[in-house]
C-alpha cells in the first residue's frame, strides 16, 4: 500500500493522497444516503451504511486511503452522555461533565462500539487491497472539550476553567478518555484498520504549556500503547492550530504528523526535518477554484519533493465544495508527484 509505505518513510512511486472528510457532504451520492437514512447518528451506527459511505470517495476520486465514516462523539456517547444533533447548532450533550462525581458515572465504552468494528470489517473486505483503511478517534482533550462544554464552543469557558481552577478533575477525565481511546483504536485495528489517526480539533485552544500538559502528552500515550502492540500499524496525530509548537512535537512514537493550512509548509518541513512523515496541508477553500488548487499543489509538491509526505488538506472538505474540483486535485497530485 502506497499510503502505508509513505507513513513509514519508505520509497513510493508518487506522493499518496487522501482528504479529511472525504466521505461526506460534498458528494451527491452521500446526500442520497443521508436522505434515505435520515438521522446522522443512525448512519454511524449502521455498518452497511458506514461501509457504503466510506467507499464512496475511493470509488469517485481513486484516493489512496479510505477513512472510516463515523464521528468522534460516538465514544463519549457510549460512555453514557446523551448525544443529539440540533440544526444550526451541531452536536449537543444534554448531560455534560462538570465534577469529579460526573466522571465516576461514566462507563467504559470501547467494547460497546461493535457497530463501528463491524463497519470496519465490512469496509476492509470490500476495499481494494492496494488502498489503506484509516480508523480514527478524537483526542482525549478534544472529546473532553465537548463533554464539558456540552457543545461546540469558540471560547471554551467551562473546560478552560478546569484547566486553571480544577486541573485534577480534568486530568482524571483525560486519563479515562485516553484509556478508552486506546481500546477503541485497538479494536478498530483488530477489525481491519491499516492505520489509525487521532484528531485534536481543539488543541489550538490551549496556550503552549497547557497544550502539552492537557493534550499532547495524552496523545503520546495513545501512540505509545498502540505501537507497543501493533508496531506495523501507522499512527497519525493531527492537532489544529498548533503550528508554532511543532519544534516540540517530533518526539513520541507516532509515525505521521498532520499540519493545518495555517502552518507554512516550508516551516513544517524545516522543523520536522524528515524525522516524521508530514501530512497536509492545502487550505480546503482552494478547492473552490481549480486555478487556486493548482497553485497550492505545485508549491507544496515543490517544497516536499525530497521529504516524506502525504498530500492532504489542512482540515476537512467543506460541504459545498464542487466534487469535480476534488477530482481535479487528486489527479493533479498524482501527476505532479511522480518520481
N, C-alpha and C positions, 0 to 999 in steps of 0.2 A: 504494500500500500504506500503510495507516494506521500500521503499525509503523515503516516506513522514514521516513515523514514525521515521526513523533514523534522518531525518532533525530536528525533534522536540525533539530529545533526548529521545524518547520512547523506551522501550524494543523491540528487534527484535530477531527472531529465529536464525539469522545469520547476517553477515555484508552485506548490499546491495552493488551491483557493477554496474557501467556503465562506459563508457570511452569517454573522449573528442575526437571529430572527429571520433566516431564510425560509423557514417553514411557517407561513402565516399570511398576514393580511394583504400583502401586495399581490398575492396570487388569486386569480379568478376561481381556480379550482378549490382553493381553501375556502373562499367565501361561499361557494356552493355547499361544501361540507358543513360550514357553520350554520347555514340556513336549514340544513337537514337535521342537524343535531340540536342546535339552539344554544343551550347553556354551555359556557366555556369550561366550567369545572367538569361538567358531564363529558365533554370532549376529552379532557385529560385523563379521565377515569375509564375510558373505553379503549381497550388495547387495539381493537381493529381500526378505530378512528385515528388513534395515535400513530399506528403504522402507516395508514394511508397518507396522513398529513406530513409525516416525517419524510416520506419518499417523494412527495410532490416536487420539491425544488431540485432534487437529484435528477429526476426524470426530465424536468423542463430545462435546467441550466447545466447539467452534467458537472456539478461541483465534485470535489474530491472527498468530501466528507458529509455525512448526514448528521444532524444533531437532533436528539430526542425531542419530540414535541411534548412539552409538559410546562409546569410552572414552578418557580422556586418556592411558592407558598403552599404547595401540596404537603410538604414535610411538616411545617408547623400546624397546618390544618389537621393532620393526623395525630399531632401531639395533644389535640383537644381544644384548639381555638376555632371558633365559629367563623368560617370564611364565606363571604359573599362579594359579588361584584355589583357595583352601582354605576349606572350610566352617568358619564361625565365626571365621575369621581375615581373609579377604579376599584381595586381590592380593598375590602374593609374587614377587620376583625372586630366582632362585637364584644369580645371579652379580652381586651388587651392585658398585657403583663404590667404590673406596677410595683409589686412587692416580692420579697423572697418567698412568701407563702404561695403566691400565684405560680411561681416556678415549681414548687413542690407538687402542685396539682397536675403538671404536665406529665404525659405518659410517653414511654418510648414508642417511636413511630416507624423506625426503619424497617420493621418486619410487617407493617400494616400496608405497605405500598406495593402489594403483589400486582395490582393492575399496571403499575409502571414497569415492573420487571417482565411481566407478560408482554407488554408492548415492545420492550427492548428485544426480547427473543423473537417476536414476530418480524420486527424490522430487520434484525440481523439475518434471519432466514431468507428474506426477500431481497435484501440489498446486494448489489453486485459485489463479488468478493474483492474487487480492486478498490472499493470505497470503504472508508472507515466510518464507524458509528461512534459518535461522541455522546457520552452520558454527562449529566451535569447536576449541579446543586447551587443554591445561593450560599454565599459566605456566612459564617456564623454571625458576623456583625450586621450584614445586610438583612438577614432573616430577623435578627433581634430588633432591628430598627422598625420593621413592620409590626413585630409582635408587641412592641412597647408603644409605638405611636398609634397603632390601630389602623393606619392607612398611610399612603404616601405623604411625604412632607417636604417642604422646602427649607425649613429652619431646624427641624429635628429637636424641638424643645424638650420633649419628655425624655428621650434617650440620652441627650447630651447633658441633661440634668443628672442622670445616673452616672455619666462619665465622671463628673466632677463632685457630685454630692453623695453618691451611693455606689462607688465603684465595685464594692464587694458583691452586691446584688447583681450587677451587670456581669462581672466575671463568672458568677455562678450560672447565669443564663447562657453565656457564651460557651462555657465548658460543656453544658448539657447539649447545646446546639452542635458543638464540634463532634462529640461522640456520636450523635445521631446522624450527622452528615457523613462521617466516616463509614458507618454501617450502610447508609443509603447508597453511597457511591460504590462501595464494595459489592453490594447486591446487584447494582447495575452492571458491574464488571462480570460477575458470575452469570448474569443473564445474557451477556454477549457484547457489551460495550467494549470498543477497542481503545478508547481514550476517555478521560473524564476532565471536566472543566469546572472551576469554581468561579462564580460570578459575584464580584464585590461591587455592586452598583453604587453603593453609598459610601465607599471608602473615602472619597474626597470630602465628605462632611467633617472629617476629623483633622485637626492640626497634626503635624508630623509626628510628634512624640506619642500622641494618643492613637494615631493610626497604627503604629507598630505595636502598641500595647494591646489595643482592643480589636484589631482586625488582622494585621499581617501575621502576628505570632500564632494565632489560631489557624490561619490558613496553612502556615508552615507545618503545624501538627498534622493537619489532614494529609498534606502531601507526603510527609514522612511515614505515616501509618500505611498509606496506600503503596508507596514504593517498597516498603519492607515486605509486604505480602505479594505485591504484583509489580516486580521490577521492570517487566516488559510492557507495562501499560503507561503511556504518557500522561502526565498531569499538567494541565494548563491552568494558570492563575491569571485572572483579569480584574484589576481594580480601576474604576473610573475616577478620573480627577486627581491622580497622584503622581503625575509625570515628574514633578520636581523631586520626588523621593526615590527615583529609580536607582540612584547610586547605592542605596541601601537595600535594594530589592533583588539582588542577584544571588543571595545566599539561599539555602534551603534546597530541598530535594525535588522540586518541581522541574519540569523539562522545558516548558514554554511560558513566556511572559507576554501577555496581551497588553497592547497600549492603545489609548484612545486618540482621537484626532487632534486633541489639544496639545499633545506631546509631539514636537517636531521629530520626524523620523530620523534625521541626521543626529540629533541629540541622543535619541534612544539607542541607535546603532553604536555610537561612540561610547556611551556609558555601559551598555551590556557587553559590547566588545566580544561577541561570539561565545560568551560563557553560557548563554541560553539561546534557544530559538526565539525570535521575536515574531509575534502575530499582530497584524494590523496594517495600516491604521487610517484608511481613507475615510474622509467625512461622508457619512451616508447621504447627506443632501446633495453631494456632487452627482448622485445618480439621477437627479432631475435633468441633467444635461450630459449628452454623450461627449461634447467637447470638454466640459469640466472633468468628466471621468477620465478621458484620455490624458489630460494634463497631469492629473494626480498619479495615474498608473505609470506613466513614463518616468515621473520624478521618483516615486517610491521604488520602482524596479531598478533605476539607476543607482540610487543610494544603497540598495540592498543586494546588488548583483553578486557581491563576493561575501555575503553574510548569510547566516542561517535564518530563513524567513518563511512564513506562511502568510499569504495575502488574505486580508480580511478588511472589514470596515472598522472604524473606530468606535462604533456602537451598532445597534440594530437597524435593520432596514425599516424605513418609515412606511406606514400603511398605503400612502398614495403614490409610492414610487412606481413609475412605469416599468412593468416587468421586462419590456423589450430592452430597456437600458441596463437592467441587471444582466440579461443575457449578453449584451454587448460588453459589459465589464468583465464577465467571466471569460469570454472568448479572447478579449484583448490581453488579459493577464496571461492566459495560456500561450498566446502567440509571442508576446513580448518577452517572456522569461525563459524561453527555450535556451538550453545550454548549448 
